[in-house]
Amino acid sequence: MNIPAHAPLHLLHTATVGTLATHARQPAGFPYPSVLPFAPDARHCPTILVSRLAEHTHNLHADPRAGFLAVDAPEGDVLGGQRVTLLGRFEPVDPSPELVRRYLRYHPDAERYLALGDFTFWIMTLERLRYIGGFGAMGWLDGAELDPLPPLAASDEEALIAEFSRRPRGAGSVELLGVDRYGADLNYNGVRERCAFDAARSDIETLHGALEVCMERRSN
């Protein structure tokens, strides 16, 4: 059945950890699953930070094809919650300052791993995905269908984060982690939250307005 692309898109911004399944080298041919934290990139695909010594790192160097599972199961209800399985290829990427800053906003504890110098960033190129939103709500999407709009530039995202970080907030602690054309990722009192916009924002002016509403709603 047809599924709205915004459902798996928002899920990839809600989950904090995922299951990476690579092709094992030994014993050859078996799937090798491993749980690890991730952050969505500007196109909503998983960015992972892994040790060069890790088994899945060796597996990805031998065969970059992989599956990646993200789950949102409130109160442990996996079958009643949401889950999305991504199929694609992981490639190592250079740790640009923008990439590092964005990943550390989502996972600040990862700074200690970066200091070791033995960890590498990998980003998934998405080919297909299957989303399940509960009983009877499921379907496949091509990777390009997840988000047909051009991604928000890192400089625009960082400018918005800097602006809203300077503003005083209410009693709760609200931190803006990431912004895209479909929503904002917040840290509210230590808990990751997704504030979904009612529609995609194609320009900075309307994006700014939607973000204003999100932050105001969470601050009150």
C-alpha positions in Angstrom: 0.0 0.0 0.0 1.1 3.6 -0.5 2.6 5.3 2.6 3.3 9.0 3.1 7.0 9.7 2.9 6.8 12.1 5.9 6.1 9.1 8.3 9.5 7.3 7.9 11.2 10.7 7.5 10.1 11.9 10.9 10.8 8.5 12.4 14.5 8.8 11.3 14.6 12.0 13.3 12.9 10.5 16.4 15.0 7.4 16.9 18.4 7.8 18.7 19.8 4.4 18.0 19.5 1.9 15.1 20.5 -1.6 14.1 23.1 -1.9 11.4 23.2 -5.1 9.5 26.3 -5.7 7.4 27.5 -8.7 5.4 29.8 -10.8 7.6 33.2 -11.8 6.3 33.5 -14.7 8.8 31.4 -16.8 8.6 30.8 -15.5 5.0 27.3 -14.8 3.8 25.6 -14.3 7.2 24.0 -11.0 8.2 25.9 -9.3 11.1 23.6 -7.0 13.1 24.9 -4.4 15.6 23.2 -1.6 17.6 24.7 1.8 17.5 23.7 5.5 17.8 23.2 7.6 14.7 22.2 11.1 13.6 20.2 11.9 10.5 22.0 13.9 7.9 20.6 16.7 5.8 18.8 14.1 3.6 17.6 12.2 6.7 19.9 9.3 6.1 21.9 7.7 9.1 25.3 9.1 9.9 27.2 6.7 12.1 30.6 7.0 14.0 32.4 3.7 14.3 35.8 2.4 15.3 38.2 1.3 12.6 38.6 -1.9 14.6 34.9 -2.7 14.7 33.7 -5.9 13.0 31.0 -4.0 11.0 33.7 -1.5 9.8 35.7 -4.4 8.2 32.4 -5.7 6.8 31.5 -2.4 5.2 35.0 -2.0 3.6 34.5 -5.5 2.0 30.9 -4.8 1.0 29.2 -1.4 1.6 25.7 -2.8 1.1 23.8 -2.8 4.4 20.4 -2.6 6.1 19.6 -0.2 8.9 16.6 -0.5 11.2 15.1 2.4 13.2 12.3 1.8 15.7 9.9 4.0 17.7 8.2 1.7 20.2 6.5 3.7 23.1 6.4 1.6 26.2 8.1 -1.3 24.4 5.2 -1.9 22.0 7.3 -2.9 19.0 4.5 -4.3 16.9 2.2 -1.4 17.7 4.9 1.3 17.1 6.7 2.5 14.0 9.7 1.0 12.4 11.6 1.5 9.1 14.2 -0.6 7.4 16.6 1.2 5.1 18.5 -0.6 2.3 21.5 1.1 0.8 25.3 1.6 0.9 27.5 3.1 3.6 30.5 5.1 2.6 33.2 6.7 4.8 33.2 10.5 4.8 35.7 13.1 5.8 34.9 14.7 9.2 34.1 18.3 8.0 33.6 20.8 10.8 29.9 21.1 9.9 29.4 17.3 10.0 31.2 17.0 13.4 29.3 19.9 14.9 26.0 18.4 13.8 26.7 14.9 15.0 27.9 16.2 18.4 24.7 18.2 18.8 22.8 14.9 18.6 25.4 12.8 20.5 27.6 15.1 22.7 29.2 12.1 24.4 30.8 11.1 21.1 33.4 13.8 21.6 35.5 11.4 23.6 35.5 8.9 20.8 36.6 11.6 18.3 39.5 12.4 20.6 40.8 8.9 20.3 41.4 9.4 16.6 40.3 5.8 15.7 36.7 6.5 14.7 35.3 7.3 11.3 32.1 8.8 10.1 30.0 6.8 7.6 26.8 8.0 5.8 24.2 5.8 4.2 23.1 6.3 0.6 19.5 5.2 0.6 18.2 3.0 -2.2 15.0 1.5 -0.8 13.1 1.5 2.5 10.2 -0.3 4.1 8.1 1.5 6.7 5.6 -0.1 9.1 3.5 2.2 11.1 1.4 -0.4 12.9 -1.0 -3.1 11.9 -2.1 -2.6 8.2 0.1 0.5 7.7 3.1 -0.5 5.7 4.8 -0.2 2.3 7.9 0.3 0.3 9.5 3.6 -1.0 12.4 4.3 -3.3 15.2 6.3 -1.7 14.5 9.3 -3.8 10.9 9.4 -2.6 11.8 10.1 1.0 12.6 13.7 0.3 12.4 15.2 -3.2 13.4 18.7 -2.0 17.0 20.0 -2.0 18.5 19.7 1.5 18.9 22.7 3.8 22.4 24.1 3.6 24.5 23.5 6.7 25.2 27.2 6.9 21.5 28.0 7.0 20.8 25.4 9.6 23.7 26.6 11.8 22.5 30.2 11.5 19.0 29.2 12.6 20.4 27.2 15.6 22.6 30.1 16.6 19.7 32.6 16.5 17.3 30.5 18.5 19.9 29.4 21.0 20.4 33.1 21.9 16.7 33.5 22.9 15.6 33.1 26.5 13.3 30.2 27.1 10.7 29.2 29.7 11.3 27.0 32.8 12.1 23.9 30.7 15.5 23.3 29.0 15.1 23.4 25.2 18.0 22.9 22.9 17.7 23.0 19.1 19.7 20.1 17.6 18.8 20.1 13.9 16.5 21.8 11.4 15.2 20.6 8.0 12.4 21.5 5.7 10.0 19.2 7.4 10.6 19.7 11.1 13.0 20.4 14.0 14.8 18.1 16.4 14.8 19.3 20.0 16.4 18.2 23.2 13.8 19.0 25.9 15.1 18.3 29.4 17.4 15.6 28.1 14.9 13.9 25.9 15.0 13.9 22.1 11.8 15.2 20.5 10.7 15.8 16.9 8.6 18.9 16.1 7.0 18.1 12.7 5.9 21.0 10.6 2.4 20.9 9.1 3.9 21.2 5.6 7.3 21.3 4.0 9.1 24.7 4.1 10.8 25.5 0.8 12.4 28.8 1.8 14.1 30.3 4.8 11.4 32.8 5.6 8.6 30.2 6.0 11.0 27.8 7.7 11.9 30.4 10.2 8.2 31.0 11.0 7.5 27.3 11.5 10.6 27.0 13.7 9.4 29.9 15.8 6.1 28.1 16.4 7.9 24.9 17.4 10.2 26.6 19.9 7.5 28.7 21.4 5.2 25.7 21.8 7.8 23.7 23.6 9.0 26.6 25.8 5.6 27.4 27.2 
